[in-house]
């Protein structure tokens, strides 16, 4: 975690956000970085009015504050450390990103919660929305996982977004003395096969080149790389391999798809976020 020295934890009282705060507080004591917790109370009015809470006095009058404040205090008490608590009101993902930028944070940490069918169809999870719009790296955790860095899986497609993620994954593996696992998936979904029939061999070679590129990049850092080429739906194969290898953290870049393109094609990273058995670190390309 040496790259991340100022971390913002998004806290909503869910089990996954409690676990995320607990894990970050545990690491903060060991590695001496600063952690802040933010809770955003949804404003049901129009987006033009979401910034009504301009100061601490207004924030203290927000309905629901005692619930989230007491919940944070309980997590902090159990872990024997202090954390600054910030209350905001507004559109959740926008408020989280705004706080992170104003406080010069370098990582946003969130818990992952299960989505209803309607949430999945309309906008995805808050964590996916933060990941989609944040200029900062985002770490998404489940409610049952411990935060570990020994076993790292990097998913790469050779894009510049994957390049940024590969550099971060190599740094993590070097810092924690772990071996880096790298997977590149040959997309054999029906749409791809229909558009590019007969190109499976070419795509397989490209997948191998993606892995070899990471291996060469890792050599100066004395990080060993084990590569995996899989075929199928990318997010399913990535999640499946993470389960097989009992990965601690899955590292990915994101294409940041928005609008119609995202609705039609989806985002592999978002789909992995929703189904991964481990923590997912989403690295943003500068």
Buried (B, 14 or more C-beta within 10 A) or exposed (E): BEEBBBBBBBBBBBEBBBBBBBBBBBBBEEEEBBBBBBBBBBBEEEEEEBBEBEEEEEBEEBEEBEEBBEBBEEBBEEBEBEBEBBBBBBBBBBBBBBBBEEBEBBBBBBBBBEBEEEBEEEEBBBBBBBBBBBEBBBBBBBBEBEBBBEBBBBBBBBBEBBBBBBBBBBBBBBBBEBEBBBBBBBBBEEEBEEEEEEEBEEBBEBBBEBBBBBBEBBEEEEBEBEBBBBBBBBBBBBBBBBEEBEBBBBBBBBBBBEEEEBEEEEBBBBBBBBBBBBBBBBBBBE
